[in-house]
Each structure stands twice: as C-alpha cells, then as structure tokens.
C-alpha cells in the first residue's frame, strides 16, 4: 500500500470523529422561533403541552425533513383494498405534513410499508415501525422508516398508528378525554366518549382526532427543527 493511501485511510477516523462532534454540538443548539411558530396559529398553553407530550420521542424532535416517498414492499401479493388503504392514509396525512410532501412511489422509497406480514421471527406484534438512521443521534432527521402490519384482525387500523410513529409522534404519557390513535393499543389508558356517535366515529378505520391533526401540523411547521430538545421547547414557551 502506498504512503498516500495509508495516510488517507488513517485520516478517515479523524474526519468521522470531527463530523460527529460538530453534529452533536449543532444538535444541542437547536432552538425554536417561538414568535414565528405562534404566528402560524396562536396556540394555547394546553395545545403546546399537548404537543410536548406527543412530539418528543427520546426527548427530541424526530421527523422527516424531506419529502416522504412511500413504497409498498410486497405490493404484488396484495389485493386492491390493501393498496387503497395505504393510499387513503397518505391522503389523510398529506395536508398535515405540508410543506413536506408525502406520496407513493414504486421504488426508492424512504418509508417502506409491508402489509399482512406473517407473525414470525422478530415480528411478533400486530404492527410495528422501525427507523434506520445511522446519524439519528446527530440530526434526528428521519431519513428512512419501515412499517408493517400482520394478519391481526385490526392490522389495518394499526398501520395508521405506525405511519404516525414514522412521522415522529410518540406514545403520550398523559391520559386525555378524547381518543388518540397513537396509543389506541394501550388498554391501561381508557378513552372517554361523550356520545355513541363519538364512539362509533373513533372506531371507524383511519380515524384521526382533531387534536392529533393539530399536533402533526405543529410538528411539521418549518419553525420546529429536527433535534429540538423538549427542555428547550418548554423553556422557549415558558411551560412547566
């Protein structure tokens, strides 16, 4: 091996280390333009606290910063209804993640969907979401996700929840007097329905409450940056 190649190889670990340190430092200084955020909509304290409960997995913002290209991995094995369900979810989420776009593609997707996955091997749940971002600890920008459901009777319902996880929503810690799809699989957190109509509505396929719609819109506001710490968000809006 020539001296130039050996020197180049020796420099790679140093360059990677510098890149990691710079990235981590940048992450720690991510803040939010509170004035610009509130200019989009004058959020109440309760709405800001709701956002803080839903949108900070591992105490940081994690979301897509580029267009979300949805690809169905096993499309050739699915019936039209299963494919249309994915398209319906995309149509529901599209106005909520604006200005980011979400659409379905045939290849080179950054959100991969597998429908009717067999419950074998490591996939033993009725649905799931996995994020594969080697630099998540640097930018917290989500660049790739895989979501799946199984033959479980409400897998279609669950896959909507996994789409929300892929977008960056977290399981909330608090209990609310309205239905939240993101933790609809948590029996220890019952939901309070004020009428039979409300109960029937939330059980409809791909139901999403107005509160969850608002939280997704807030998350995909240009004022909210990937890597933003929950502590920093609370401080900027003077929340306890």
Buried (B, 14 or more C-beta within 10 A) or exposed (E): EEEEEEEEEEEEEEEEEEEEEEBEEEBEEBBBBBEEBEEEEEBEEEBBBBBBBBBBBEEBBBBBEEEBBBBBBBBEEBEEEBBEBBEBBBEBBBEBBEEBEBEBBEEEBBBBBBBBBEEEEEBEBBBBBBBEBEEBBBBBBBBBBBBBBBEBEBBBBBBBBBBBBBBBBBBBEEEBEBBBBBBBBEEEBEBEBEEEEBEEEBEEEBBBBEBBBBBBBBBBBEBBBBBBBBEBBBEBBEEE
